[in-house]
């Protein structure tokens, strides 16, 4: 129960798996699950990482399917990562995580979304990936919240295509998402701002989605939420930001 209201069963399953009993986190998770369900987003998600509880053990679980297995897309951490109540961050030297979500096996070329919530404002180099497939030739799925690709610091992305799409971005903090429901274009979001990118999809990468890592470059920006799902339309992306921002506010770690 939270304030006399029964907890959502999916929230209970996650809290139980992670061993979390804290009242504030319980309220935040329960409200998040209920909000995502009311917005029609929950059923479209493959993985949701709320990064609560402050430890590697609690941070690894997928809210959508909180089973400790590769098939459930629970996270596997490698190298130096600091876990805390505000999220997790790479040491910038060798720290990263894998979701075990392989785009070519688990994804869909024209029905895909990816998102992340970042709490650190940090300039990026040419390969400072936050979330997605490692750099390779061909179609990829990834988010660079603030990266220098030759035109200054930009929010750069690819969504099952081989061409970077960037927009000027002076602050890497906030909620970022990309979503494709079409073969000819996709949506790109920073907080409440959503734009349409005219870029056709060309395929799916045979690669897992990682956090913090691109080849030998590791990105030390703190993450407080991440997700992988089916494609979301404009209204759903807007509602997703509202739900996640409320979630972070309840936890006192909003940006």
TACOR-V903620 format. One record per pair of residues at least 24 apart in sequence whose ideal C-beta (glycine too) atoms are under 6 Angstrom apart, sorted by sequence separation. I is the first residue (numbers start at 1). J is the second residue. If there is no record, write none. Layout:
i j
I J
I J
This chain:
i j
59 83
138 162
2 27
8 33
8 34
47 73
73 99
146 172
25 52
56 83
73 100
114 141
116 143
118 145
145 172
159 186
2 30
55 83
73 101
54 83
59 88
224 253
54 84
70 100
123 153
54 85
145 176
157 188
165 197
20 53
143 176
165 199
18 53
51 87
163 199
51 88
103 141
161 199
18 58
161 201
162 202
194 234
160 201
161 202
18 61
194 237
17 61
160 204
189 237
14 63
17 66
172 221
121 171
122 172
181 231
191 241
109 160
121 172
180 231
14 66
121 173
179 231
13 66
179 232
118 172
118 173
117 175
116 176
177 237
115 177
139 202
114 178
139 203
140 205
113 179
139 205
175 241
112 180
175 244
110 180
133 205
110 183
133 207
132 209
135 214
131 211
134 214
135 215
134 215
173 255
129 214
127 214
130 219
127 217
110 201
128 219
109 201
109 204
131 226
107 204
122 221
104 204
103 204
120 221
103 205
104 206
120 222
118 221
119 222
119 224
102 208
117 224
101 209
117 225
98 208
99 209
116 226
98 210
115 227
96 210
97 211
114 228
96 212
113 229
96 213
113 231
111 230
112 231
113 232
111 231
90 212
95 218
92 218
101 228
117 244
90 218
92 220
90 220
89 220
89 222
87 222
88 223
87 223
119 255
87 224
86 253
51 224
50 225
49 226
48 227
47 228
46 228
46 229
45 229
44 229
44 230
41 236
41 240
39 239
36 243
35 243
32 247
28 247
28 250
28 251
